[in-house]
Amino acid sequence: MSVDVLLLGGVVLVGALVQWLTGMGFALVAVPALVIVLGPVDGVTFANCAAGVVSVLGLARGWRQVRLRAMGPLLVAAACTAPVGAWFSRALPGPVLLVVMGALVTVTATLLLTGLRVPALKGLAGALTAGATGGFMNTAAGLGGPPMSLYAVNANWTIREFVPNALFYGAVVNAFSLVTRGVPPLADREWGVAGLGLLSGAAIGALLAGRIPDRTARFLVLLLAIGGGVATGLKGLFAL
């Protein structure tokens, strides 16, 4: 079994683990490594696929806490911009796309780490803005979670309110992305290793849930994301 296949399984395991613990983070942690292993196009498409599955698994324990009325504007806006993100990812050359992805990961993770509050992200207008931005970013770069997270921060949601709604958002928005981008053409061995990593990460996350402080887990996830984003951006710059 090649090193790349093993790395793929490890990246998916870590991403599934942090997604289960915090309601977000799969893409922030996994996309930088996935685009290096699979390339910018297949890496993002696979991230959409895996993050969607993790979100569905996580919803099994918290779907009753989903705020359907609050999530409606976010999802409608995301559906409108998802095709634009797919076109954007196909139009850019590979190295440029790596630079853009690295910058997006680094900037969004930094904004989340600082707990930035944006008055414009409150109310219906804020939901539409966050949803539209998230739909575009998720299909273009696999990063739909940060806008949703910023909206939740500005709406003063608690972590218990955020997690099930973020998982629901992730499941639906990643479905939008797969409709517009398709399924990545991976080999059977790659799918098998990735599936094992996903299930293992979800199982470990379920065991650790409640044992690691939310703030600590979130801080570590965002630091890891910033490091991965910088590495991805540098890879793109060197390729240019």
C-alpha positions, 0 to 999 in steps of 0.5 A: 500500500502506497504512502499516499493511500495511507496518508489519505486514510490518516487525513480522513481520520483526523478530519472526521475526529475533529468534525465529530467533536466540534461540528466543523473542521473537517475541511479546514484540517483535511483540505490542505493535505487532500489537495496535496495528495489528490490534486486541487480538483479531486482533493476538494471533491473528495473533501465534499464527499467525506465531510458530507458523510461525517455530517450525516453520521453526526446528525444521528445523535442530534437531529432533534436540535436542528433549527430548520427555520433558522437554517432555511435562508442559509441553505437557500443562499448556498444552493444559489452560489454552489454552481458558481463555486464549481465553475470557479474551481474549474476555471483556475489553473492548478497552482493558482487554485492551490494558492487561493485555497491556502489563503482561504483556509488561513484567513478563515481559520484566523478569523475564527480563532480571533472570534471576530464579530461582524454586525452584518452577519446578524439577522436574515441578511447575515444568514443570506450572506453567510449561506451564499459565501459558504455555498461558493467556498464549499464548492470552490475550495471545500470550505463551507463551514467557516461562514456558518461558524461566523454567523453562529458566533454573531448570533450568539449560539452556544456550542450545543446549539451550533454543533447539530445545526452545523452538521445539518448545514454540512450534510446539505451543502456538501450534497449541493457541491457533489451535485455540481462537481460529481464524485471524485474518480478514486481507486477502490483501495483509496475509497476503502482506506478513506472509509476506514479512516472516516469510521475510525475518526467518528468512533474516536470522536464519539469516545472523546466527546465531552472529555475534551473542553470545546474551547481547547478542541476548537483552538487546536483545530484552528491552529492545525488549519492555519498551518495546513493553509500556509503549506498549501499556499506555499506549494502553489506558489512554488508550482507557479 
